[in-house]
Amino acid sequence: MSEKPQKSPKSEAKDYSKTLFLPQTEFPMRAGLPQREPEILKRWYEIGLYERLRESAKGRAKFVLHDGPPYANGNIHIGTALNKILKDLVTKSQQMLGFDSNYVPGWDCHGLPIEWKVEEEHYRKKGKQKPDFRDSTAMIDFRKECRAYATHWLGVQREEFKRLGVIGDWDHPYATMSYPAEAQIARELMKFAANGTLYRGSKPVMWSVVEKTALAEAEVEYEDHTSDTVWVKFPVTSPAHGALASASVVIWTTTPWTLPGNRAISFSPKIAYGLYKVTDAPADNWTKTGDLLILADALAEEVFKQARVTAFEKVRDIPGDTMDAIECAHPLKGLAGGYDFIVPLLPGDHVTDDTGTGFVHTAPGHGREDFDAWMAQARDLDARGITTAIPYTVDENGAYTDHAPGFAGKRVINDKGEKGDANEAVIKALVERGMLLARGRLKHQYPHSWRSKKPVIFRNTPQWFIAMDKDVAASGKAKSGDTLRARALHAISVTQWVPPSGENRINGMIEARPDWVISRQRAWGVPIAVFVREKGDGSAEILQDEAVNTRIGDAFEQEGADAWYAKGARERFLGARANEDWQKVDDILDVWFDSGSTHAFVLEDPVQFPGLAGIKRKVDGGTDTVMYLEGSDQHRGWFHSSLLESCGTRGRAPYDIVLTHGFTQAEDGRKMSKSLGNTIEPQAVIKESGADILRLWVASCDYTDDQRIGPEILKNTVETYRKLRNTVRWMLGTLHHYKPTEAVAPAEMPELERLMLHELAIRAAAIGKAYQEFDFKSVVAILSAFLNSELSAFYFDIRKDTLYCDPPSSPTRKAALTTIDLLCASVLKWLAPILSFTAEEGWRMYRPNAEPSVHLTQFPNDLEALRDDKLAAKWEAIRNVRRVVTGALELERAAKNIGSSLEASPVIYVADRDMLMTLFDVDLAEICITSNYEVREGEAPADAFRLDAVPGVAVVVEKAVGTKCARSWKISPTVGEDAEYPDVTPRDAQALREWKALGVSV
């Protein structure tokens, strides 16, 4: 065993701290982000950071993240913050990857969300009547109120987004309500009129009774709803099936109120049907003994169970492919003198025998599939003398019209969005006519307006549509098969989707979607600025006059879309054609058409947005890229409408890459709700912890899925941030002593420094790849592991003695400083897109006289030459030995046999000769942070410490021999060898002499 270390002489009481290169920095340990971040924001504005970024990137290929416009109607929430931070991560990282990555923020300012708020605050809350928009003055005044409301919230949200550290052209954002934008939106609509895909037609659309407007699929959400269900008999009347004369076809529906609109029954030729006879039923039952019912074989038993039938028998099979010969009477026939028409049976692909009866009640005015099935047979129905006119059974208030005899005035839904009396009225009439088999209740997913949160109905009404399957007339000619649907499907296939699953999702939506209903019966938006001539059948001829269109576009450019509603607008725009019978359309455009057109007035208007001028996308043979980034719900929203608008007017998608993210949930996985008290407000997080904490949380998430946030998650994020910050702080403090003039070339560095430069090069490749692939969570993981494990716990820990205690002239110290300089520069740049404020703060202290902002730099791209795989393989063996030594020291420390590792002198037993040779020229005392060590070849004593993962290596920890150095605290027998400085080692004595020569008294 070694002897106990000798005590140092009394002279060890000297204060040698002035002769140590201890870290010195003004970069504080406590970040104080809530106070420091606004100061950094102010400086960015003062130095014109956005303008400098544009200037520095001139001539580079462009990477444009086109901002999906949020609604300007309230404070941002945590999901909005995540979205904007993700966009900033993309734009900043692409800029630092070498692109001109310009970000122009934007807002959606039209539409029902804002109109609804203005109505609520200015009218409903005050008990005031909404103005009559037939008065042009009232219309324009109301639109001004909407504009003022949107302007206010645009300003509020802009400041909230800026506080997140998002860099963009905040002084020149785009807004769909700006006059140039409104003009271009109108011009885009005119292009659809010119290519023949814009038309007015009568189709069932989703209608909000509460909001009094048609809705698109993107404006509804599916929520639980309890519906009345009924099983109804349709008596067979067709003479061709005399054997079925007393039978009835049975349908099942969850919308009894649509039965007055029934005009057919759909069946499937692929389903096995049968004629069934009720042989026993309760006397008071709606379904009677002897009833003959036609049902799908797979569903007959369940139907009879619902109808309380106690016994039944199958009379015979009815092949599915013979069903189209059957005709029925309407179950309400004769009510109020109505419903006296044939109800034919029509084949439909949407019919299954999974639930119901195997038949689908078909009301073409109340459902898309019903409408499609009806129209597909229209020609044959006309030939059979069956009128194909679709009734308008329900009005804009959700009330039955005269087209529903016996029910006029009954409400499906009332003004508050509550269930009306229509269902009960219809069910009562069915019972009175003996046509009801059974009724029930079903809880299921049903469409609701995402604004009012109330159920919607499907209602037949004249609306404006853009055709999906009509050949687009380009340059006056239509090419067969060149439809909007075909164009969109092709564009999807050549777009990069992140994650890739997004492609299948939107592809399925485009394949199945109906014609795009673009009209809204509201006030705040861009009007459908066309003139029409009625045809008498519900359709209309659209005026095609370039002079008229030019006058409209020019007026909107100068005065905004209010010009359409001003007195005398018809005469002004029609000019010499005002005496013709053209009428002005006063419906407004679906707000999704507005936002879908943003590419046309942001990416293609060099006057309004000069920083985006000259984009030449790869799809056009250029080098520039356009990305869209939003939540995954925008596959049916902004991605969808933008795709259709651009494909219809330009023949291609407006984007090259589409990135989607999930939704933000509470940390227990539940949906955030104020009633549950589990919401996290970004403003509160910023006030308490700073925006960089939010940014780090976003970057750490797997944004492709739903992500979670809450107190514990934020606590962990703060801890991750603290570790990253402390490592940066140590590097900045250590580099206080670095002189660039003393930099050491990599080839002249010790192996340990060359190893760390190799590791740096490895991280550079991995981080660069992750940023290129928008994989921010991997960037965080790589950087955290690198800073915490490779640097703090390994390299810095080993080199602290050299950096603090070596003489000023030490080549090893200078090499270490040179290495740390490269490490610090790289780390600050890699952190910049994520910890934008912290990296900026660190950069100003690291390079106060270099680039005025870290965001004006680029990621290191010249580190590959520093890779040395052979050296790394050697050091992998050395680090394995270090792991065994460290494990042994931990046990000794836990047993209180030693305090510091410097009290130890491990004896390392190595059985493998190759391993022994690897350790030959390595100072393991330095690597293991001990005062001394010994390597012995051969097997170790039985009680030596071993690690299963490192076979052939064992360690016995002995106490270090010698005296404790008063300056470095190492225990060494060499302390006292220098007569001038007898209380330190010779290395420290040399350092003291050099400090003395520099004028430092010791």
Secondary structure, 3 states (H helix, E strand, C coil): CCCCCECCCHHHHCCCHHHCCCCCCCCCCCCCHHHHHHHHHHHHHHCCHHHHHHHHCCCCCEEEEECCCCECCCCCCHHHHHHHHHHHHHHHHHHHCCCECCCCCEEECCCHHHHHHHHHHHHHCCCCCCCCCCCHHHHHHHHHHHHHHHHHHHHHHHHHHHHCCCCCCCCCCEECCCHHHHHHHHHHHHHHHHCCCEEEEEEEEEEECCCCEEECHHHEEEEEEEEEEEEEEEEECCHHHHHHCCEEEEEEECCHHHHHHCCEEEECCCCCEEEEEEEECCCCCCCCCCCEEEEEHHHHHHHHHHCCCCEEEEEEEECHHHHHHCEEECCCCCHHHCCCCEEEEEECCCCCCCCCCCCEEECCCCCHHHHHHHHHCHHHHHHCCCCCCCCCCECCCCEECCCCCCCCCCECECCCCCECCHHHHHHHHHHHCCCEEEEEEEEEEEEEECCCCCECEEEEEEEEEECCCCEEEECCEEEEEEEHHHHHHHHHHCCEEECCHHHHHHHHHHHHCCCEECEECCCCCCECCCEEEECCCCCEEECCCHHHHHHHHHHHHHHCHHHHHCCCHHHHHHHHHCCCCCEECCCEECHHHHHHCHHHHHCCCCCCCHHHCCCCEHHHCCCEEEEEEEEHHHHCCHHHHHHHHHHHHHCCCCCCEEEEECCEEECCCCCCCCCCCCCCCHHHHHHHCCHHHHHHHHHHCCCCCCEEECHHHHHHHHHHHHHHHHHHHHHHHHHHHCCHHHCCCHHHCCHHHHHHHHHHHHHHHHHHHHHHCCCHHHHHHHHHHHHHHHHHHHHHHHHHHHHHHCCCCCHHHHHHHHHHHHHHHHHHHHHCCCCHHHHHHHHHHHCCCCCCCHHHCCCCCCCHHHCCHHHHHHHHHHHHHHHHHHHHHHHHHHCCCCCCHHHEEEEEEECCHHHHHHCCCCCHHHHHCCCCCEEEECCCCCCCEECCCCCCEEEEEEECCCEECCCCCCEECCCCCCCCCCCCCHHHHHHHHHHHHCCCCC
